[in-house]
Amino acid sequence: MKIGYLHDHTVGSHAVLIHPSDPRKRLVIPLHRTVKVETLSKLVKDAGLSVDQFIDLL
């Protein structure tokens, strides 16, 4: 993945990503067709990205 997170495992409809430099640093990504704006905004913030950085990764 481009920002350093690696897929650790999947539980149900959620993927758990960890950062190799700090395994306690993780993101839980919903694997749903749609994601609420609030959820996406929190994930972007938790990943340490700005909105512009996130858009550049798309």
Sequence and secondary structure as in RCSB ss.txt:
>XXXX:A:sequence
MKIGYLHDHTVGSHAVLIHPSDPRKRLVIPLHRTVKVETLSKLVKDAGLSVDQFIDLL
>XXXX:A:secstr
 TTS EEEEEETTEEEEEETTEEEEEEEEE  S   HHHHHHHHHHTT  HHHHHHH 
